[in-house]
Amino acid sequence: MVIGHLLTMPLVVINMGGEMIYILNQRLEAQNISSAKKHRVLNDVIRSMFEKSFIKEMFVPQQM
């Protein structure tokens, strides 16, 4: 049985997360947020996105 379609969710989540980070970075720059605060915000988002328990759960095959 092909399970490729059951593992598409991780790709979708990672792709959308990357787009979200790009947009967030652009908005932080447009608002002239300090570099230290911008890095802290982006680090928090990226750490949450790639937290071990979240990644583990995301790779459990699921129906879409």
N, C-alpha and C positions, 0 to 999 in steps of 0.2 A: 504494500500500500504506500502510495506517495503521501508524505506528510508535509511537503513544502508549503502548502497553503495554510497549514496550522502554525507555521513559524513566521508568517508575514507580519504579525503584530510587532515583534521587536524592531523590525526594519522601519515600520511606520512610526513607531514611537520615537526611535532614535532620529529619524529624518525630521519629524516635526519638532523635536527638541532642539535640533541644530538650527532650524529656521527660527525658533523662538529666541534662542541665544543671540543669533545675528540681529534680529529686530530689537531685542532688548539693548544690545550694545549700541546700535545706531541711535536709539532714543536717549540713552544715557549720555552719549556724546553730544547730541543735539541740545540737551538741557544743561550742558557744561558741568556735569557732575565731576567731582574731583576724581583723579585717577585711582587713589586708594579706595574710595567708596565704590567706584565702578568695578574694580577688581574683586572686592569683597562680595558684591552682589552677584557677579557672574560666577565666582567660585562657589557660592552657596547653591546657585541654581544647578551648576554642573555636578557638584557633589551629590545633590539630591537625585539628579537624573541618573547617575551611575552608581548609586548606593547598591552594595552587594545584594541585599535582600530584595530590592526592587528588580534588579537585573535577573536574579534567580527566578523570581515569580513570573517575570515577563517571558522567559524562555520555556515555561511550561506550555506544551501544545494546547491551544484553545480554539474553539470555534469562533469565527468572526460573524 
